[in-house]
Amino acid sequence: MVLDNPLRRDTVTVIDRVLVGEDDRGHDVYEDRDREVDGCNMQPVYSTEQNDDRTQVVTRWRLAGPPGMGLTALSRVRFRGVLYEVDGDPGEHGSFGGLLDHTEASLKVVSG
């Protein structure tokens, strides 16, 4: 029996990069495919600002989602209209009895 987790009330859109073939020169051709994932938790982590000749802001978030959600380092995540990159490889975490099983990933968005 798996209990509902009240912290996992966010829905995100995962954009997977899928290999669909090759072009006439033998290069891989990819296509983006969107899918909705319920049962997620999005938390802001921190934001940094760099002011050299222009202002650049890097904002990082933590995503905790259902186990086996198929997230990869090439995936992107859209949440509340903002598109985030997955930063590194997502992790699959298991727990005794399965209550706390989840997928966890660091996300970032760069603006400026």
A tleap script that builds the chain and sets N, CA, C and O, in Angstrom:
source leaprc.protein.ff14SB
mol = sequence {
  NMET VAL LEU ASP ASN PRO LEU ARG ARG ASP
  THR VAL THR VAL ILE ASP ARG VAL LEU VAL
  GLY GLU ASP ASP ARG GLY HIE ASP VAL TYR
  GLU ASP ARG ASP ARG GLU VAL ASP GLY CYS
  ASN MET GLN PRO VAL TYR SER THR GLU GLN
  ASN ASP ASP ARG THR GLN VAL VAL THR ARG
  TRP ARG LEU ALA GLY PRO PRO GLY MET GLY
  LEU THR ALA LEU SER ARG VAL ARG PHE ARG
  GLY VAL LEU TYR GLU VAL ASP GLY ASP PRO
  GLY GLU HIE GLY SER PHE GLY GLY LEU LEU
  ASP HIE THR GLU ALA SER LEU LYS VAL VAL
  SER CGLY
}
set mol.1.N position { 0.840 -1.174 0.000 }
set mol.1.CA position { 0.000 0.000 0.000 }
set mol.1.C position { 0.890 1.243 0.000 }
set mol.1.O position { 1.794 1.359 0.828 }
set mol.2.N position { 0.641 2.165 -0.916 }
set mol.2.CA position { 1.387 3.419 -0.998 }
set mol.2.C position { 0.468 4.552 -0.565 }
set mol.2.O position { -0.632 4.707 -1.097 }
set mol.3.N position { 0.919 5.337 0.396 }
set mol.3.CA position { 0.129 6.462 0.891 }
set mol.3.C position { 0.360 7.692 0.030 }
set mol.3.O position { 1.444 7.873 -0.525 }
set mol.4.N position { -0.659 8.538 -0.082 }
set mol.4.CA position { -0.508 9.794 -0.807 }
set mol.4.C position { 0.417 10.726 -0.035 }
set mol.4.O position { 0.349 10.808 1.191 }
set mol.5.N position { 1.274 11.421 -0.758 }
set mol.5.CA position { 2.197 12.367 -0.143 }
set mol.5.C position { 1.664 13.774 -0.401 }
set mol.5.O position { 1.607 14.196 -1.556 }
set mol.6.N position { 1.270 14.515 0.641 }
set mol.6.CA position { 0.688 15.848 0.434 }
set mol.6.C position { 1.679 16.855 -0.138 }
set mol.6.O position { 1.267 17.904 -0.634 }
set mol.7.N position { 2.984 16.559 -0.080 }
set mol.7.CA position { 3.973 17.468 -0.659 }
set mol.7.C position { 4.071 17.329 -2.173 }
set mol.7.O position { 4.622 18.210 -2.834 }
set mol.8.N position { 3.557 16.258 -2.727 }
set mol.8.CA position { 3.655 16.023 -4.170 }
set mol.8.C position { 2.354 16.421 -4.859 }
set mol.8.O position { 1.619 15.574 -5.367 }
set mol.9.N position { 2.088 17.708 -4.867 }
set mol.9.CA position { 0.831 18.183 -5.460 }
set mol.9.C position { 1.036 18.979 -6.732 }
set mol.9.O position { 0.074 19.503 -7.293 }
set mol.10.N position { 2.281 19.079 -7.201 }
set mol.10.CA position { 2.558 19.830 -8.429 }
set mol.10.C position { 2.507 18.914 -9.646 }
set mol.10.O position { 2.831 17.729 -9.570 }
set mol.11.N position { 2.092 19.492 -10.770 }
set mol.11.CA position { 2.139 18.811 -12.060 }
set mol.11.C position { 3.139 19.552 -12.925 }
set mol.11.O position { 3.093 20.778 -13.028 }
set mol.12.N position { 4.047 18.804 -13.550 }
set mol.12.CA position { 5.045 19.398 -14.438 }
set mol.12.C position { 4.887 18.796 -15.823 }
set mol.12.O position { 4.312 17.719 -15.986 }
set mol.13.N position { 5.403 19.504 -16.816 }
set mol.13.CA position { 5.485 18.969 -18.167 }
set mol.13.C position { 6.936 18.595 -18.417 }
set mol.13.O position { 7.826 19.441 -18.340 }
set mol.14.N position { 7.169 17.327 -18.716 }
set mol.14.CA position { 8.510 16.857 -19.053 }
set mol.14.C position { 8.627 16.849 -20.570 }
set mol.14.O position { 7.762 16.312 -21.263 }
set mol.15.N position { 9.693 17.443 -21.081 }
set mol.15.CA position { 9.946 17.461 -22.517 }
set mol.15.C position { 11.133 16.546 -22.773 }
set mol.15.O position { 12.273 16.870 -22.440 }
set mol.16.N position { 10.842 15.393 -23.374 }
set mol.16.CA position { 11.870 14.404 -23.673 }
set mol.16.C position { 12.423 14.628 -25.065 }
set mol.16.O position { 11.676 14.939 -25.992 }
set mol.17.N position { 13.716 14.473 -25.216 }
set mol.17.CA position { 14.382 14.548 -26.519 }
set mol.17.C position { 14.510 13.120 -27.032 }
set mol.17.O position { 15.259 12.319 -26.474 }
set mol.18.N position { 13.771 12.803 -28.104 }
set mol.18.CA position { 13.667 11.439 -28.603 }
set mol.18.C position { 14.325 11.336 -29.978 }
set mol.18.O position { 14.060 12.149 -30.864 }
set mol.19.N position { 15.190 10.324 -30.148 }
set mol.19.CA position { 15.821 10.062 -31.444 }
set mol.19.C position { 14.771 9.480 -32.384 }
set mol.19.O position { 14.159 8.456 -32.080 }
set mol.20.N position { 14.558 10.146 -33.549 }
set mol.20.CA position { 13.530 9.692 -34.487 }
set mol.20.C position { 14.094 9.229 -35.824 }
set mol.20.O position { 13.340 8.758 -36.676 }
set mol.21.N position { 15.409 9.353 -36.027 }
set mol.21.CA position { 15.994 8.900 -37.279 }
set mol.21.C position { 17.294 9.610 -37.590 }
set mol.21.O position { 17.960 10.162 -36.714 }
set mol.22.N position { 17.635 9.576 -38.887 }
set mol.22.CA position { 18.849 10.235 -39.369 }
set mol.22.C position { 18.512 11.110 -40.565 }
set mol.22.O position { 17.572 10.834 -41.310 }
set mol.23.N position { 19.302 12.179 -40.738 }
set mol.23.CA position { 19.119 12.999 -41.926 }
set mol.23.C position { 19.915 12.392 -43.073 }
set mol.23.O position { 20.519 11.331 -42.917 }
set mol.24.N position { 19.918 13.067 -44.239 }
set mol.24.CA position { 20.579 12.519 -45.428 }
set mol.24.C position { 22.100 12.460 -45.296 }
set mol.24.O position { 22.762 11.845 -46.132 }
set mol.25.N position { 22.657 13.079 -44.279 }
set mol.25.CA position { 24.107 13.022 -44.044 }
set mol.25.C position { 24.480 12.058 -42.917 }
set mol.25.O position { 25.648 11.963 -42.540 }
set mol.26.N position { 23.499 11.352 -42.385 }
set mol.26.CA position { 23.766 10.381 -41.332 }
set mol.26.C position { 23.780 10.939 -39.928 }
set mol.26.O position { 24.165 10.245 -38.987 }
set mol.27.N position { 23.359 12.202 -39.771 }
set mol.27.CA position { 23.300 12.806 -38.431 }
set mol.27.C position { 21.982 12.447 -37.754 }
set mol.27.O position { 20.940 12.348 -38.402 }
set mol.28.N position { 22.048 12.257 -36.455 }
set mol.28.CA position { 20.840 11.940 -35.701 }
set mol.28.C position { 19.843 13.091 -35.755 }
set mol.28.O position { 20.219 14.262 -35.712 }
set mol.29.N position { 18.578 12.738 -35.849 }
set mol.29.CA position { 17.489 13.717 -35.835 }
set mol.29.C position { 16.643 13.444 -34.596 }
set mol.29.O position { 16.214 12.315 -34.357 }
set mol.30.N position { 16.413 14.490 -33.816 }
set mol.30.CA position { 15.651 14.374 -32.569 }
set mol.30.C position { 14.343 15.139 -32.666 }
set mol.30.O position { 14.195 16.063 -33.466 }
set mol.31.N position { 13.405 14.733 -31.833 }
set mol.31.CA position { 12.112 15.401 -31.741 }
set mol.31.C position { 11.772 15.560 -30.259 }
set mol.31.O position { 12.057 14.675 -29.453 }
set mol.32.N position { 11.170 16.677 -29.912 }
set mol.32.CA position { 10.728 16.898 -28.533 }
set mol.32.C position { 9.329 16.341 -28.359 }
set mol.32.O position { 8.453 16.553 -29.197 }
set mol.33.N position { 9.126 15.620 -27.253 }
set mol.33.CA position { 7.813 15.070 -26.932 }
set mol.33.C position { 7.451 15.466 -25.512 }
set mol.33.O position { 8.202 15.211 -24.571 }
set mol.34.N position { 6.290 16.094 -25.368 }
set mol.34.CA position { 5.819 16.562 -24.064 }
set mol.34.C position { 4.963 15.498 -23.391 }
set mol.34.O position { 4.232 14.756 -24.047 }
set mol.35.N position { 5.072 15.440 -22.059 }
set mol.35.CA position { 4.174 14.583 -21.273 }
set mol.35.C position { 3.986 15.202 -19.899 }
set mol.35.O position { 4.920 15.754 -19.317 }
set mol.36.N position { 2.777 15.104 -19.393 }
set mol.36.CA position { 2.442 15.640 -18.071 }
set mol.36.C position { 2.789 14.595 -17.015 }
set mol.36.O position { 2.536 13.405 -17.202 }
set mol.37.N position { 3.371 15.049 -15.903 }
set mol.37.CA position { 3.691 14.159 -14.783 }
set mol.37.C position { 3.087 14.755 -13.512 }
set mol.37.O position { 3.466 15.844 -13.082 }
set mol.38.N position { 2.145 14.026 -12.921 }
set mol.38.CA position { 1.521 14.423 -11.663 }
set mol.38.C position { 2.344 13.894 -10.495 }
set mol.38.O position { 3.245 13.075 -10.681 }
set mol.39.N position { 2.037 14.355 -9.322 }
set mol.39.CA position { 2.667 13.838 -8.116 }
set mol.39.C position { 4.086 14.330 -7.909 }
set mol.39.O position { 4.932 13.598 -7.396 }
set mol.40.N position { 4.353 15.579 -8.311 }
set mol.40.CA position { 5.697 16.145 -8.184 }
set mol.40.C position { 5.721 17.224 -7.103 }
set mol.40.O position { 4.683 17.717 -6.660 }
set mol.41.N position { 6.936 17.571 -6.697 }
set mol.41.CA position { 7.148 18.660 -5.753 }
set mol.41.C position { 8.290 19.510 -6.276 }
set mol.41.O position { 9.405 19.021 -6.455 }
set mol.42.N position { 8.013 20.783 -6.520 }
set mol.42.CA position { 9.022 21.729 -7.006 }
set mol.42.C position { 9.358 22.692 -5.876 }
set mol.42.O position { 8.472 23.297 -5.271 }
set mol.43.N position { 10.669 22.826 -5.599 }
set mol.43.CA position { 11.128 23.716 -4.539 }
set mol.43.C position { 12.260 24.598 -5.057 }
set mol.43.O position { 13.210 24.090 -5.652 }
set mol.44.N position { 12.173 25.924 -4.837 }
set mol.44.CA position { 13.294 26.783 -5.213 }
set mol.44.C position { 14.480 26.504 -4.289 }
set mol.44.O position { 14.305 26.253 -3.096 }
set mol.45.N position { 15.694 26.550 -4.858 }
set mol.45.CA position { 16.896 26.284 -4.072 }
set mol.45.C position { 17.662 27.579 -3.850 }
set mol.45.O position { 17.816 28.025 -2.713 }
set mol.46.N position { 18.144 28.184 -4.934 }
set mol.46.CA position { 18.827 29.474 -4.814 }
set mol.46.C position { 18.953 30.109 -6.182 }
set mol.46.O position { 18.677 29.485 -7.206 }
set mol.47.N position { 19.376 31.365 -6.178 }
set mol.47.CA position { 19.548 32.117 -7.405 }
set mol.47.C position { 20.827 32.940 -7.290 }
set mol.47.O position { 21.134 33.477 -6.226 }
set mol.48.N position { 21.567 33.035 -8.387 }
set mol.48.CA position { 22.778 33.853 -8.394 }
set mol.48.C position { 22.693 34.864 -9.522 }
set mol.48.O position { 22.041 34.630 -10.540 }
set mol.49.N position { 23.360 35.990 -9.325 }
set mol.49.CA position { 23.345 37.060 -10.311 }
set mol.49.C position { 24.781 37.466 -10.608 }
set mol.49.O position { 25.596 37.635 -9.701 }
set mol.50.N position { 25.074 37.620 -11.892 }
set mol.50.CA position { 26.403 38.056 -12.314 }
set mol.50.C position { 26.249 39.338 -13.127 }
set mol.50.O position { 25.454 39.394 -14.065 }
set mol.51.N position { 27.004 40.356 -12.766 }
set mol.51.CA position { 26.890 41.653 -13.425 }
set mol.51.C position { 28.215 42.065 -14.047 }
set mol.51.O position { 28.899 42.947 -13.527 }
set mol.52.N position { 28.576 41.441 -15.141 }
set mol.52.CA position { 29.770 41.871 -15.875 }
set mol.52.C position { 29.318 42.954 -16.854 }
set mol.52.O position { 28.936 44.041 -16.420 }
set mol.53.N position { 29.349 42.698 -18.123 }
set mol.53.CA position { 28.835 43.664 -19.091 }
set mol.53.C position { 27.324 43.556 -19.256 }
set mol.53.O position { 26.697 44.413 -19.879 }
set mol.54.N position { 26.754 42.517 -18.703 }
set mol.54.CA position { 25.303 42.323 -18.744 }
set mol.54.C position { 24.899 41.558 -17.488 }
set mol.54.O position { 25.738 40.954 -16.819 }
set mol.55.N position { 23.650 41.589 -17.188 }
set mol.55.CA position { 23.162 40.883 -16.009 }
set mol.55.C position { 22.697 39.493 -16.417 }
set mol.55.O position { 21.884 39.338 -17.328 }
set mol.56.N position { 23.222 38.488 -15.732 }
set mol.56.CA position { 22.805 37.108 -15.963 }
set mol.56.C position { 22.366 36.518 -14.631 }
set mol.56.O position { 23.066 36.639 -13.625 }
set mol.57.N position { 21.211 35.885 -14.633 }
set mol.57.CA position { 20.674 35.281 -13.425 }
set mol.57.C position { 20.511 33.782 -13.669 }
set mol.57.O position { 19.912 33.362 -14.659 }
set mol.58.N position { 21.054 32.984 -12.750 }
set mol.58.CA position { 20.896 31.529 -12.785 }
set mol.58.C position { 20.073 31.146 -11.571 }
set mol.58.O position { 20.464 31.414 -10.435 }
set mol.59.N position { 18.932 30.518 -11.816 }
set mol.59.CA position { 18.032 30.104 -10.749 }
set mol.59.C position { 17.958 28.585 -10.739 }
set mol.59.O position { 17.794 27.958 -11.786 }
set mol.60.N position { 18.079 27.998 -9.561 }
set mol.60.CA position { 18.074 26.540 -9.416 }
set mol.60.C position { 16.871 26.097 -8.585 }
set mol.60.O position { 16.488 26.731 -7.601 }
set mol.61.N position { 16.293 24.976 -9.027 }
set mol.61.CA position { 15.155 24.369 -8.349 }
set mol.61.C position { 15.448 22.895 -8.113 }
set mol.61.O position { 16.313 22.309 -8.764 }
set mol.62.N position { 14.723 22.308 -7.182 }
set mol.62.CA position { 14.796 20.877 -6.904 }
set mol.62.C position { 13.449 20.265 -7.263 }
set mol.62.O position { 12.399 20.743 -6.833 }
set mol.63.N position { 13.495 19.200 -8.060 }
set mol.63.CA position { 12.287 18.469 -8.442 }
set mol.63.C position { 12.310 17.110 -7.773 }
set mol.63.O position { 13.279 16.363 -7.907 }
set mol.64.N position { 11.254 16.788 -7.059 }
set mol.64.CA position { 11.031 15.442 -6.540 }
set mol.64.C position { 9.757 14.945 -7.208 }
set mol.64.O position { 8.701 15.568 -7.104 }
set mol.65.N position { 9.875 13.810 -7.897 }
set mol.65.CA position { 8.736 13.279 -8.629 }
set mol.65.C position { 8.526 11.814 -8.331 }
set mol.65.O position { 9.256 11.226 -7.534 }
set mol.66.N position { 7.536 11.223 -8.964 }
set mol.66.CA position { 7.249 9.819 -8.706 }
set mol.66.C position { 8.406 8.925 -9.160 }
set mol.66.O position { 9.159 9.297 -10.060 }
set mol.67.N position { 8.549 7.760 -8.547 }
set mol.67.CA position { 9.608 6.848 -8.976 }
set mol.67.C position { 9.373 6.392 -10.415 }
set mol.67.O position { 8.235 6.218 -10.849 }
set mol.68.N position { 10.461 6.205 -11.134 }
set mol.68.CA position { 10.358 5.708 -12.506 }
set mol.68.C position { 9.752 6.684 -13.485 }
set mol.68.O position { 9.150 6.259 -14.472 }
set mol.69.N position { 9.887 7.988 -13.250 }
set mol.69.CA position { 9.255 8.960 -14.147 }
set mol.69.C position { 10.011 9.142 -15.458 }
set mol.69.O position { 9.552 9.878 -16.332 }
set mol.70.N position { 11.166 8.484 -15.614 }
set mol.70.CA position { 11.876 8.490 -16.893 }
set mol.70.C position { 12.597 9.778 -17.215 }
set mol.70.O position { 12.831 10.068 -18.388 }
set mol.71.N position { 12.952 10.549 -16.228 }
set mol.71.CA position { 13.672 11.803 -16.439 }
set mol.71.C position { 15.134 11.496 -16.762 }
set mol.71.O position { 15.735 10.621 -16.139 }
set mol.72.N position { 15.713 12.214 -17.738 }
set mol.72.CA position { 17.123 12.050 -18.084 }
set mol.72.C position { 17.816 13.405 -18.065 }
set mol.72.O position { 17.173 14.443 -17.914 }
set mol.73.N position { 19.133 13.382 -18.218 }
set mol.73.CA position { 19.906 14.627 -18.253 }
set mol.73.C position { 19.559 15.465 -19.484 }
set mol.73.O position { 19.820 16.668 -19.496 }
set mol.74.N position { 18.981 14.861 -20.510 }
set mol.74.CA position { 18.590 15.591 -21.723 }
set mol.74.C position { 17.165 16.118 -21.659 }
set mol.74.O position { 16.740 16.862 -22.542 }
set mol.75.N position { 16.427 15.742 -20.630 }
set mol.75.CA position { 15.052 16.207 -20.483 }
set mol.75.C position { 15.036 17.671 -20.074 }
set mol.75.O position { 16.012 18.199 -19.541 }
set mol.76.N position { 13.906 18.312 -20.335 }
set mol.76.CA position { 13.629 19.647 -19.814 }
set mol.76.C position { 12.297 19.571 -19.082 }
set mol.76.O position { 11.491 18.673 -19.325 }
set mol.77.N position { 12.080 20.517 -18.190 }
set mol.77.CA position { 10.861 20.510 -17.374 }
set mol.77.C position { 10.226 21.891 -17.440 }
set mol.77.O position { 10.904 22.902 -17.254 }
set mol.78.N position { 8.914 21.934 -17.708 }
set mol.78.CA position { 8.173 23.195 -17.687 }
set mol.78.C position { 7.269 23.184 -16.454 }
set mol.78.O position { 6.511 22.243 -16.216 }
set mol.79.N position { 7.380 24.270 -15.677 }
set mol.79.CA position { 6.566 24.400 -14.465 }
set mol.79.C position { 6.121 25.851 -14.350 }
set mol.79.O position { 6.949 26.761 -14.321 }
set mol.80.N position { 4.815 26.061 -14.285 }
set mol.80.CA position { 4.227 27.407 -14.188 }
set mol.80.C position { 4.761 28.339 -15.269 }
set mol.80.O position { 5.054 29.507 -15.013 }
set mol.81.N position { 4.882 27.803 -16.482 }
set mol.81.CA position { 5.282 28.603 -17.629 }
set mol.81.C position { 6.774 28.816 -17.806 }
set mol.81.O position { 7.185 29.442 -18.783 }
set mol.82.N position { 7.598 28.316 -16.894 }
set mol.82.CA position { 9.047 28.487 -16.979 }
set mol.82.C position { 9.670 27.171 -17.425 }
set mol.82.O position { 9.325 26.110 -16.906 }
set mol.83.N position { 10.590 27.240 -18.388 }
set mol.83.CA position { 11.262 26.054 -18.907 }
set mol.83.C position { 12.614 25.895 -18.217 }
set mol.83.O position { 13.454 26.792 -18.277 }
set mol.84.N position { 12.823 24.749 -17.560 }
set mol.84.CA position { 14.044 24.451 -16.824 }
set mol.84.C position { 14.833 23.354 -17.523 }
set mol.84.O position { 14.255 22.464 -18.147 }
set mol.85.N position { 16.162 23.424 -17.417 }
set mol.85.CA position { 17.034 22.349 -17.881 }
set mol.85.C position { 17.316 21.432 -16.709 }
set mol.85.O position { 17.459 21.890 -15.576 }
set mol.86.N position { 17.397 20.121 -16.980 }
set mol.86.CA position { 17.853 19.194 -15.951 }
set mol.86.C position { 19.361 19.358 -15.864 }
set mol.86.O position { 20.056 19.284 -16.877 }
set mol.87.N position { 19.869 19.578 -14.661 }
set mol.87.CA position { 21.288 19.845 -14.444 }
set mol.87.C position { 21.943 18.591 -13.866 }
set mol.87.O position { 21.886 18.359 -12.658 }
set mol.88.N position { 22.564 17.787 -14.725 }
set mol.88.CA position { 23.170 16.528 -14.295 }
set mol.88.C position { 22.196 15.373 -14.439 }
set mol.88.O position { 21.110 15.523 -14.999 }
set mol.89.N position { 22.597 14.221 -13.927 }
set mol.89.CA position { 21.753 13.033 -14.010 }
set mol.89.C position { 20.760 12.995 -12.851 }
set mol.89.O position { 21.155 13.181 -11.700 }
set mol.90.N position { 19.480 12.757 -13.132 }
set mol.90.CA position { 18.497 12.588 -12.062 }
set mol.90.C position { 18.788 11.305 -11.290 }
set mol.90.O position { 19.415 10.385 -11.815 }
set mol.91.N position { 18.336 11.250 -10.057 }
set mol.91.CA position { 18.532 10.062 -9.234 }
set mol.91.C position { 17.220 9.380 -8.920 }
set mol.91.O position { 16.180 10.025 -8.789 }
set mol.92.N position { 17.282 8.069 -8.802 }
set mol.92.CA position { 16.135 7.269 -8.372 }
set mol.92.C position { 16.403 6.830 -6.938 }
set mol.92.O position { 17.393 6.148 -6.674 }
set mol.93.N position { 15.543 7.208 -6.022 }
set mol.93.CA position { 15.738 6.915 -4.608 }
set mol.93.C position { 14.687 5.923 -4.136 }
set mol.93.O position { 13.494 6.094 -4.387 }
set mol.94.N position { 15.143 4.888 -3.452 }
set mol.94.CA position { 14.244 3.893 -2.888 }
set mol.94.C position { 14.214 4.019 -1.375 }
set mol.94.O position { 15.111 4.608 -0.771 }
set mol.95.N position { 13.184 3.466 -0.777 }
set mol.95.CA position { 13.063 3.513 0.677 }
set mol.95.C position { 12.447 2.206 1.165 }
set mol.95.O position { 11.829 1.471 0.395 }
set mol.96.N position { 12.620 1.935 2.426 }
set mol.96.CA position { 12.034 0.741 3.025 }
set mol.96.C position { 10.512 0.825 2.923 }
set mol.96.O position { 9.901 1.782 3.399 }
set mol.97.N position { 9.933 -0.143 2.323 }
set mol.97.CA position { 8.477 -0.177 2.197 }
set mol.97.C position { 7.931 0.646 1.042 }
set mol.97.O position { 6.737 0.570 0.752 }
set mol.98.N position { 8.778 1.437 0.368 }
set mol.98.CA position { 8.343 2.177 -0.812 }
set mol.98.C position { 7.666 3.507 -0.556 }
set mol.98.O position { 7.338 4.214 -1.508 }
set mol.99.N position { 7.444 3.874 0.705 }
set mol.99.CA position { 6.706 5.097 1.007 }
set mol.99.C position { 7.406 6.351 0.486 }
set mol.99.O position { 6.745 7.285 0.034 }
set mol.100.N position { 8.730 6.379 0.546 }
set mol.100.CA position { 9.465 7.579 0.142 }
set mol.100.C position { 10.193 7.410 -1.194 }
set mol.100.O position { 11.065 8.216 -1.515 }
set mol.101.N position { 9.862 6.397 -1.967 }
set mol.101.CA position { 10.479 6.219 -3.288 }
set mol.101.C position { 10.201 7.448 -4.141 }
set mol.101.O position { 9.082 7.962 -4.158 }
set mol.102.N position { 11.236 7.918 -4.854 }
set mol.102.CA position { 11.020 9.079 -5.717 }
set mol.102.C position { 12.182 9.271 -6.685 }
set mol.102.O position { 13.258 8.696 -6.524 }
set mol.103.N position { 11.928 10.095 -7.691 }
set mol.103.CA position { 12.946 10.572 -8.619 }
set mol.103.C position { 13.311 11.980 -8.169 }
set mol.103.O position { 12.433 12.778 -7.839 }
set mol.104.N position { 14.605 12.286 -8.155 }
set mol.104.CA position { 15.030 13.613 -7.745 }
set mol.104.C position { 15.988 14.195 -8.784 }
set mol.104.O position { 16.863 13.499 -9.299 }
set mol.105.N position { 15.805 15.484 -9.083 }
set mol.105.CA position { 16.659 16.145 -10.073 }
set mol.105.C position { 16.886 17.599 -9.696 }
set mol.105.O position { 16.030 18.248 -9.096 }
set mol.106.N position { 18.064 18.092 -10.063 }
set mol.106.CA position { 18.366 19.519 -9.954 }
set mol.106.C position { 18.005 20.163 -11.279 }
set mol.106.O position { 18.326 19.636 -12.345 }
set mol.107.N position { 17.338 21.304 -11.209 }
set mol.107.CA position { 16.931 22.029 -12.417 }
set mol.107.C position { 17.541 23.415 -12.373 }
set mol.107.O position { 17.839 23.951 -11.305 }
set mol.108.N position { 17.723 23.991 -13.570 }
set mol.108.CA position { 18.206 25.384 -13.614 }
set mol.108.C position { 17.599 26.098 -14.803 }
set mol.108.O position { 17.217 25.490 -15.803 }
set mol.109.N position { 17.524 27.412 -14.657 }
set mol.109.CA position { 17.107 28.285 -15.740 }
set mol.109.C position { 18.058 29.470 -15.730 }
set mol.109.O position { 18.351 30.037 -14.677 }
set mol.110.N position { 18.541 29.841 -16.923 }
set mol.110.CA position { 19.486 30.955 -17.075 }
set mol.110.C position { 18.787 32.040 -17.862 }
set mol.110.O position { 18.220 31.785 -18.924 }
set mol.111.N position { 18.831 33.265 -17.331 }
set mol.111.CA position { 18.249 34.385 -18.052 }
set mol.111.C position { 19.290 35.512 -18.140 }
set mol.111.O position { 20.128 35.681 -17.255 }
set mol.112.N position { 19.207 36.265 -19.224 }
set mol.112.CA position { 20.129 37.379 -19.402 }
set mol.112.C position { 21.337 37.042 -20.226 }
set mol.112.O position { 22.191 37.899 -20.448 }
savepdb mol mol.pdb
quit
